[in-house]
């Protein structure tokens, strides 16, 4: 099992380029199933989750050609199987995204329950609700079976603003007969990317970016060339990295509009950045002091569906808060197990009170010490890496497969910024 060896306490300085959005790349790969014409996807991050999605696409009969860095040519003339391989489905949660396109193209899907991060209960009910409303029959158990003679548009109110549930509904509705109105839809930038890709393929989608989408089904979708947007979760992680280590960082290729919710949250910790075009500059001289609410009240940073503060950055901002003067409440409202990693930060010297599975009170600044850590999931793993890079002394992080599922060529990119980090393959 691979591990990172880190010697912390060094500010990270320099320039780094944002990768493509992992959470946009995954549904866009699945959406390539909706046409038998060529699809070229650009700015695809070279990470494990993407490679697994491409393996699934190939297993269903598609051809995958690597054209150049971060660019793939996909084509699937005839779907040869409606069964998502069990061993691949269990590796990533995004495997569920093949349900909508396969159902629309073949009328049948068989797959095992998807894998993914263990951050609490992650419901699939929204997927079943949406696909059932469109005309599918769903059987659950050791495997999921979806079947439909045909799909028809419907007026659907999602029981929660599930990102992947919304994406599956959009892809299925794109080839359904008639009009679908999708209310309480997720509106995250990666959902918008999927919608824009589908529109470039000939889909008819209105309300992109809002929580009410209108999809008018078409008989056929064409191929396309589409460029994935910047990964604002990665950008937020690098902002946290610069702030926690006291570095001076330029991040290129960003979409600043995607970072507006994060800017408010980081601003509560006295951390800011400027942008010129698509480049963000996180300066060295940050205030790094908690800005109290009116009346001197302790502020709260809480996550929410878009356009709220992204839950995937909750772990990151918790580590940053340990390096900031003052007290703040971090409230993780969406996943009941995501905050359990803070016991590792406490062992490193952080002053954190875990009130319950959802809330942690962080008081800083705290001097962190190097430690031996195990990454439990993508974002907590990155948070631990940030903690190790700003800590005194040496740290070891194991199970780095979890981190590398979401961050591209991380060791090389951080080393170029001055990080003292090595990857050890046991």
C-alpha positions as CSV (number, residue, x, y, z in Angstrom):
1,X,0.0,0.0,0.0
2,X,1.4,3.4,-1.0
3,X,2.1,6.1,1.5
4,X,3.2,9.7,1.7
5,X,6.3,10.8,3.7
6,X,6.0,14.4,4.6
7,X,8.4,16.8,6.4
8,X,6.2,19.8,7.3
9,X,6.5,23.4,8.4
10,X,7.4,24.9,5.0
11,X,5.3,27.6,3.3
12,X,4.2,26.5,-0.2
13,X,4.9,29.2,-2.8
14,X,4.5,29.3,-6.6
15,X,2.0,28.7,-9.3
16,X,-0.2,25.6,-9.8
17,X,-2.8,24.9,-12.5
18,X,-6.3,23.7,-11.6
19,X,-7.3,20.3,-12.9
20,X,-10.6,19.6,-14.6
21,X,-13.6,19.0,-12.3
22,X,-13.7,15.3,-11.2
23,X,-17.4,15.6,-10.5
24,X,-18.1,16.9,-14.0
25,X,-15.8,14.4,-15.8
26,X,-17.5,11.4,-14.3
27,X,-21.1,12.1,-15.5
28,X,-19.8,13.4,-18.8
29,X,-18.1,10.1,-19.4
30,X,-21.4,8.3,-18.6
31,X,-23.3,10.7,-21.0
32,X,-21.1,9.6,-23.9
33,X,-23.3,6.4,-23.8
34,X,-26.2,8.5,-25.1
35,X,-24.9,8.7,-28.6
36,X,-23.2,6.3,-31.1
37,X,-21.2,9.2,-32.5
38,X,-17.7,10.3,-31.4
39,X,-17.3,12.3,-28.2
40,X,-14.1,14.2,-27.4
41,X,-13.7,15.2,-23.7
42,X,-11.0,17.7,-22.8
43,X,-9.5,18.8,-19.4
44,X,-10.2,15.3,-18.0
45,X,-8.2,14.9,-14.7
46,X,-5.9,11.8,-14.7
47,X,-7.2,10.3,-11.5
48,X,-8.3,6.9,-10.4
49,X,-12.0,7.6,-10.4
50,X,-11.8,8.7,-14.0
51,X,-9.9,5.6,-15.0
52,X,-12.5,3.4,-13.4
53,X,-15.3,5.2,-15.3
54,X,-13.5,4.7,-18.5
55,X,-13.0,1.0,-17.8
56,X,-16.8,0.7,-17.2
57,X,-17.5,2.6,-20.5
58,X,-15.2,0.2,-22.3
59,X,-16.8,-2.9,-20.6
60,X,-20.1,-1.8,-22.0
61,X,-18.8,-1.8,-25.6
62,X,-17.2,1.6,-25.9
63,X,-13.8,2.4,-27.4
64,X,-11.5,4.7,-25.4
65,X,-8.6,6.5,-27.1
66,X,-6.1,8.7,-25.3
67,X,-5.5,11.6,-27.7
68,X,-3.2,13.9,-25.6
69,X,-2.8,15.1,-22.0
70,X,-6.2,15.1,-20.4
71,X,-8.1,14.5,-23.6
72,X,-10.0,11.4,-24.6
73,X,-11.9,10.2,-27.7
74,X,-14.9,8.0,-26.8
75,X,-17.2,6.2,-29.1
76,X,-19.8,3.5,-28.6
77,X,-21.5,2.3,-31.8
78,X,-23.5,-0.5,-30.2
79,X,-23.9,-1.2,-26.5
80,X,-22.7,-4.8,-26.0
81,X,-23.8,-5.1,-22.4
82,X,-26.2,-3.5,-20.0
83,X,-24.5,-5.1,-17.0
84,X,-22.0,-2.8,-15.1
85,X,-19.2,-5.1,-14.0
86,X,-19.4,-5.7,-10.2
87,X,-15.8,-5.3,-9.4
88,X,-15.7,-1.8,-11.1
89,X,-19.1,-0.6,-9.7
90,X,-17.9,-1.3,-6.2
91,X,-14.9,0.9,-6.6
92,X,-16.7,4.2,-7.1
93,X,-20.0,5.8,-6.2
94,X,-20.2,7.4,-9.7
95,X,-20.8,4.0,-11.2
96,X,-24.5,4.6,-10.5
97,X,-24.3,7.3,-13.2
98,X,-24.5,4.7,-15.9
99,X,-28.0,3.8,-14.9
100,X,-29.7,6.7,-16.6
101,X,-27.9,6.5,-20.0
102,X,-28.1,2.7,-20.2
103,X,-31.8,2.8,-19.4
104,X,-32.4,5.4,-22.1
105,X,-30.4,3.5,-24.7
106,X,-31.2,-0.2,-24.0
107,X,-34.1,-0.2,-21.6
108,X,-32.3,-2.3,-19.1
109,X,-29.5,-2.0,-16.5
110,X,-28.0,-4.5,-14.1
111,X,-25.5,-3.3,-11.5
112,X,-24.3,-3.9,-8.0
113,X,-24.7,-1.1,-5.4
114,X,-21.9,1.5,-6.0
115,X,-18.9,2.0,-3.8
116,X,-17.3,5.3,-2.8
117,X,-16.2,7.2,0.3
118,X,-17.4,6.0,3.7
119,X,-18.7,9.4,5.0
120,X,-22.1,8.3,6.3
121,X,-25.2,7.0,4.7
122,X,-25.4,8.0,1.1
123,X,-28.9,7.5,-0.2
124,X,-29.8,6.2,-3.7
125,X,-33.5,6.7,-3.2
126,X,-33.5,9.8,-5.3
127,X,-32.2,7.9,-8.3
128,X,-34.9,5.3,-8.0
129,X,-37.6,7.9,-7.5
130,X,-36.6,9.9,-10.6
131,X,-36.1,6.9,-12.9
132,X,-39.4,5.3,-11.7
133,X,-41.2,8.6,-12.5
134,X,-39.8,8.4,-16.0
135,X,-41.2,4.9,-16.5
136,X,-38.6,2.5,-15.2
137,X,-39.2,-0.5,-13.0
138,X,-36.6,-0.9,-10.3
139,X,-35.7,-4.0,-8.3
140,X,-33.2,-3.8,-5.5
141,X,-31.3,-6.4,-3.5
142,X,-27.8,-7.7,-3.9
143,X,-28.0,-6.1,-7.4
144,X,-30.1,-3.3,-8.9
145,X,-32.1,-4.0,-12.0
146,X,-33.7,-1.2,-13.9
147,X,-36.0,-1.9,-16.9
148,X,-38.3,0.1,-19.1
149,X,-40.0,-0.5,-22.5
150,X,-39.8,3.2,-23.0
151,X,-39.2,6.4,-21.0
152,X,-41.7,9.2,-20.9
153,X,-41.3,12.8,-19.6
154,X,-42.8,13.5,-16.2
155,X,-43.2,16.3,-13.6
156,X,-40.7,15.2,-10.9
157,X,-40.0,16.7,-7.5
158,X,-36.8,15.2,-6.2
159,X,-36.9,14.3,-2.5
160,X,-33.5,15.9,-2.1
161,X,-31.2,18.0,-4.2
162,X,-29.0,15.0,-5.0
163,X,-26.2,15.8,-7.5
164,X,-25.9,12.3,-9.0
165,X,-29.6,11.7,-8.7
166,X,-30.2,14.9,-10.7
167,X,-27.6,13.9,-13.3
168,X,-29.1,10.5,-13.8
169,X,-32.6,12.0,-14.3
170,X,-31.2,14.6,-16.8
171,X,-29.5,11.9,-18.9
172,X,-32.5,9.6,-18.9
173,X,-34.9,12.5,-19.7
174,X,-32.8,13.7,-22.6
175,X,-33.9,10.7,-24.7
176,X,-37.3,10.3,-23.1
177,X,-40.5,11.0,-25.0
178,X,-42.0,14.4,-24.1
179,X,-41.2,17.0,-21.5
180,X,-39.7,16.5,-18.0
181,X,-39.8,19.1,-15.3
182,X,-37.2,18.4,-12.6
183,X,-37.9,20.4,-9.5
184,X,-35.5,20.6,-6.5
185,X,-32.7,19.7,-8.9
186,X,-29.0,20.1,-7.9
187,X,-27.4,23.1,-9.5
188,X,-23.7,22.6,-8.8
189,X,-21.1,23.7,-11.4
190,X,-20.5,20.1,-12.4
191,X,-24.2,19.5,-13.0
192,X,-24.2,22.6,-15.2
193,X,-21.2,21.2,-17.1
194,X,-23.1,18.0,-17.8
195,X,-26.1,20.0,-19.0
196,X,-23.9,22.1,-21.3
197,X,-22.3,19.0,-22.8
198,X,-25.7,17.5,-23.4
199,X,-27.0,20.7,-25.1
200,X,-23.9,20.6,-27.4
201,X,-25.1,17.0,-28.3
202,X,-28.5,18.3,-29.2
203,X,-30.4,18.0,-25.9
204,X,-33.0,20.5,-25.0
205,X,-32.5,21.7,-21.4
206,X,-33.8,24.9,-19.9
207,X,-33.0,26.4,-16.5
208,X,-29.4,25.3,-16.3
209,X,-27.9,26.4,-12.9
210,X,-31.3,26.7,-11.3
211,X,-33.2,24.2,-9.2
212,X,-35.9,23.7,-11.8
213,X,-34.8,22.1,-15.0
214,X,-37.0,21.5,-18.1
215,X,-35.8,18.8,-20.4
216,X,-37.6,18.1,-23.6
217,X,-36.7,14.7,-24.9
218,X,-35.2,14.2,-28.4
219,X,-35.0,11.1,-30.5
220,X,-31.2,11.2,-31.0
221,X,-28.1,12.9,-29.6
222,X,-25.0,13.6,-31.6
223,X,-21.3,13.5,-30.8
224,X,-19.5,16.6,-29.5
225,X,-16.3,18.1,-28.2
226,X,-16.6,19.4,-24.7
227,X,-14.1,20.9,-22.2
228,X,-14.6,20.1,-18.5
229,X,-14.5,23.2,-16.2
230,X,-12.0,23.7,-13.4
231,X,-12.4,21.6,-10.2
232,X,-13.4,24.2,-7.7
233,X,-13.0,21.6,-4.9
234,X,-9.4,21.2,-5.8
235,X,-9.0,25.0,-6.1
236,X,-10.6,25.3,-2.6
237,X,-8.2,22.7,-1.3
238,X,-5.2,24.6,-2.7
239,X,-6.5,27.9,-1.2
240,X,-6.6,26.1,2.2
241,X,-3.2,24.7,1.6
242,X,-1.7,28.1,1.0
243,X,-3.5,29.7,3.9
244,X,-2.6,26.9,6.4
245,X,1.1,26.8,5.4
246,X,1.5,30.6,5.2
247,X,2.4,30.4,1.5
248,X,1.9,32.6,-1.5
249,X,0.1,30.8,-4.3
250,X,-1.2,31.5,-7.8
251,X,-3.8,29.1,-9.1
252,X,-4.3,29.2,-12.8
253,X,-7.3,28.0,-14.9
254,X,-10.0,28.6,-12.3
255,X,-13.6,29.7,-12.6
256,X,-13.8,32.4,-9.9
257,X,-17.6,32.4,-10.1
258,X,-17.7,28.9,-8.7
259,X,-15.8,30.0,-5.6
260,X,-18.2,32.6,-4.4
261,X,-19.6,30.4,-1.6
262,X,-16.1,29.4,-0.5
263,X,-15.0,33.0,-0.5
264,X,-17.6,33.8,2.2
265,X,-16.6,30.9,4.3
266,X,-12.9,31.4,4.1
267,X,-13.5,35.1,4.8
268,X,-14.9,34.2,8.2
269,X,-11.4,32.9,9.0
270,X,-9.7,36.1,7.7
271,X,-8.6,34.5,4.5
272,X,-9.0,36.2,1.1
273,X,-7.8,36.0,-2.4
274,X,-7.8,38.1,-5.6
275,X,-8.4,37.0,-9.1
276,X,-7.4,38.4,-12.5
277,X,-9.2,36.6,-15.3
278,X,-8.9,32.9,-14.5
279,X,-6.0,33.2,-12.1
280,X,-6.4,33.3,-8.3
281,X,-3.8,34.8,-6.1
282,X,-3.7,33.7,-2.4
283,X,-1.2,36.1,-0.8
284,X,1.1,35.3,2.1
285,X,0.1,38.0,4.4
286,X,-3.4,36.9,5.5
287,X,-5.2,38.2,8.6
288,X,-6.0,34.6,9.7
289,X,-8.3,35.7,12.5
290,X,-11.9,34.7,13.0
291,X,-14.3,37.4,12.1
292,X,-17.0,37.3,14.7
293,X,-20.7,37.7,13.9
294,X,-22.5,40.8,15.0
295,X,-22.4,41.2,18.8
296,X,-19.1,39.3,19.1
297,X,-20.9,35.9,18.5
298,X,-18.9,32.9,17.4
299,X,-19.4,32.4,13.7
300,X,-20.6,29.2,12.0
301,X,-19.3,27.7,8.8
302,X,-21.9,25.2,7.5
303,X,-22.3,23.3,4.3
304,X,-25.3,23.1,2.0
305,X,-26.4,22.2,-1.5
306,X,-25.3,24.6,-4.2
307,X,-25.0,27.6,-3.9
308,X,-24.1,26.9,-0.3
309,X,-20.6,26.1,1.0
310,X,-19.6,22.8,-0.6
311,X,-19.6,19.8,1.8
312,X,-16.4,18.5,0.1
313,X,-14.5,21.5,1.5
314,X,-15.7,21.1,5.1
315,X,-12.7,18.8,6.0
316,X,-10.3,21.3,4.3
317,X,-11.6,24.4,6.1
318,X,-11.6,22.5,9.4
319,X,-7.8,22.1,9.2
320,X,-7.4,25.7,8.1
321,X,-9.4,26.9,11.2
322,X,-6.7,25.2,13.4
323,X,-4.2,27.7,12.1
324,X,-6.4,30.8,12.6
325,X,-6.8,33.0,15.7
326,X,-10.2,32.6,17.3
327,X,-13.0,30.1,17.7
328,X,-15.4,28.9,15.0
329,X,-18.1,26.3,14.8
330,X,-17.9,23.9,11.8
331,X,-21.3,22.4,11.0
332,X,-21.3,19.4,8.6
333,X,-25.0,19.0,7.9
334,X,-25.0,16.5,5.0
335,X,-22.9,13.5,6.0
336,X,-22.9,12.1,9.5
337,X,-19.5,10.5,9.5
338,X,-17.4,13.1,7.7
339,X,-16.2,14.8,10.8
340,X,-14.8,11.8,12.6
341,X,-11.4,12.4,11.1
342,X,-10.8,15.3,13.5
343,X,-9.6,12.9,16.2
344,X,-6.4,12.7,14.1
345,X,-6.1,16.4,14.1
346,X,-6.6,16.5,17.9
347,X,-3.8,13.9,18.2
348,X,-1.6,16.3,16.2
349,X,-2.3,19.1,18.7
350,X,-5.4,20.8,17.3
351,X,-7.8,22.3,19.8
352,X,-11.1,20.9,18.6
353,X,-14.2,19.8,20.5
354,X,-16.3,17.3,18.5
355,X,-19.8,18.1,19.8
356,X,-21.5,15.4,17.8
357,X,-21.1,13.7,14.4
358,X,-22.0,16.9,12.6
359,X,-20.5,19.8,14.7
360,X,-17.0,20.7,15.8
361,X,-15.7,23.7,17.6
362,X,-12.2,24.7,16.5
363,X,-10.0,27.2,18.5
364,X,-6.7,28.3,17.1
365,X,-4.1,28.8,16.2
366,X,-2.7,25.5,17.3
367,X,0.8,24.1,16.7
368,X,0.5,20.8,15.0
369,X,3.0,18.0,15.2
370,X,3.8,15.4,12.7
371,X,2.0,12.1,13.0
372,X,1.1,8.8,11.4
373,X,-2.2,9.0,9.6
374,X,-4.5,6.9,7.5
375,X,-6.7,8.6,4.8
376,X,-10.3,7.6,5.3
377,X,-11.7,9.3,2.1
378,X,-10.7,11.8,-0.6
379,X,-11.4,15.1,1.2
380,X,-10.4,14.0,4.7
381,X,-7.2,12.6,3.2
382,X,-6.4,15.9,1.6
383,X,-7.2,17.7,4.8
384,X,-4.8,15.4,6.7
385,X,-2.1,16.1,4.0
386,X,-2.6,19.9,4.5
387,X,-2.3,19.4,8.3
388,X,0.9,17.4,7.8
389,X,2.4,20.0,5.5
390,X,1.9,22.8,8.1
391,X,2.9,20.6,11.1
392,X,6.3,20.6,12.7
393,X,8.2,17.4,12.0
394,X,7.6,14.3,9.9
395,X,4.3,12.6,9.1
396,X,3.3,9.5,7.3
397,X,-0.1,9.2,5.5
398,X,-1.2,5.7,4.5
399,X,-4.0,4.6,2.1
400,X,-3.2,7.5,-0.2
401,X,-5.2,5.7,-2.9
402,X,-8.1,7.5,-1.4
403,X,-6.5,10.9,-1.9
404,X,-5.4,10.2,-5.4
405,X,-8.9,9.2,-6.4
406,X,-9.6,13.0,-6.5
407,X,-6.3,14.8,-6.9
408,X,-4.1,14.6,-10.1
409,X,-0.3,14.0,-9.9
410,X,-0.4,15.5,-6.4
411,X,3.1,14.7,-5.2
412,X,4.8,16.2,-8.2
413,X,2.6,19.3,-8.2
414,X,3.1,20.0,-4.5
415,X,6.9,19.3,-4.7
416,X,7.1,22.0,-7.4
417,X,5.7,24.4,-4.8
418,X,8.4,23.5,-2.2
419,X,6.6,20.8,-0.3
420,X,8.9,18.2,1.2
421,X,6.8,15.1,0.2
422,X,7.7,11.7,-1.2
423,X,5.5,8.8,-2.3
424,X,6.6,5.5,-1.0
425,X,5.2,2.4,-2.8
426,X,5.4,-0.6,-0.5
